[in-house]
Amino acid sequence: MARRKEPWENLRVGDCVRFVRLPTFQGVPGGGLLPETLRLYKMLIARGRHSRVFRIDEYGLPWIGCRFRRNNGKWESHWLAINDDSCVLVKKAAK
């Protein structure tokens, strides 16, 4: 029996996704995430904007990059591999 693909496995470079919930791991939203990663998910959800997939790595994981302005005016940058149920597809990349 063929394994059904997860939605994130269909993402391609240029696709836009929006984070709408904490990922569910082991039946618990956000369960098992490092505190820094959990903070990033919460910031992405609160921002409410889409993020563009900029890379698919050698394991087939789609990656997004994002920046947030800190209270002191400086920027913090993050990169995140998507392999969970936290985001929805907003726009497919043009072919």
N, C-alpha and C positions, 0 to 999 in steps of 0.2 A: 504494500500500500504506500503510495507516494505521500510524503509529508507536505502539508499545506503551508505555503509561504506566509510569513508574518508581513503585515503592511510595510514595515520599515525595509524589508528585503527588496521591495519594488522601487525604492527611491533611487534616483539618478542625480548626477551632478547637474546643478541648476534648478532642481525642484525646490519649492518653498514650503516650509512646514511651520505650523504654529504649535507651541507647547500649551496644552490645555489641562493637564493633570500631572500629578506625581506618578512616576512609573510604579507599576505593581510588581514587587518582587516577593516571592514566597507568600503571596496572598495578602501582603501588607503594603499600602501605598508608601513609597519611600523606604521600605524595609531593606536593610543591608547596604544602603548608600553611605559613603563617607560624608561627614558633615559639610565639607566644602562643596561636594557634588549636589547634595540636597539643597544647599543655599543657592547654587546656580539654577537648578530646576525652578525653585520658587521665584527667583528673579526673572527668569524667562517667562513664566506663567503670568506674573504680575505685569510685565512689560506689554504683553498682549500683541506684540508685533510678530511678523513672520521672520524666519531665518532661512537662509539659502544653503543648500548642501553644496559644499565646495570640493569635496573629495570623497572617493570610495576607496578604502584601503585594500590591502592584499587579502584581507579576510572577508571582504564584502560589506564592511560596515560604512555607512554614510556618516560624514563628519560635517558639523557646522562650526562656525566661528562667530563670536559676538564680543561686543565691548559695552561696558557700562561706565558712566561717569561717577566718580566717587564724590563724597561731600567736599573734599578739598580741591575739586576741579580736575584732578588727574584721572586718567583712564585705567581701567583694569580690563584685560583681555582674557578670553576663555575659549577653549575648544572642547567639543563634546561629540563623542561617537553615539549614534542613535541605534539602540538595539532593544527597544522596549515599547510600551503602549502609551507613552506620554504625549505624543504629538499627532496632529492630523495634517494631511496634505492640503495645502492652500492653492498651489498652482504648479502644474507640471512644467518642466523646462521645455522651451521651444525646440523643435527637432531640426 
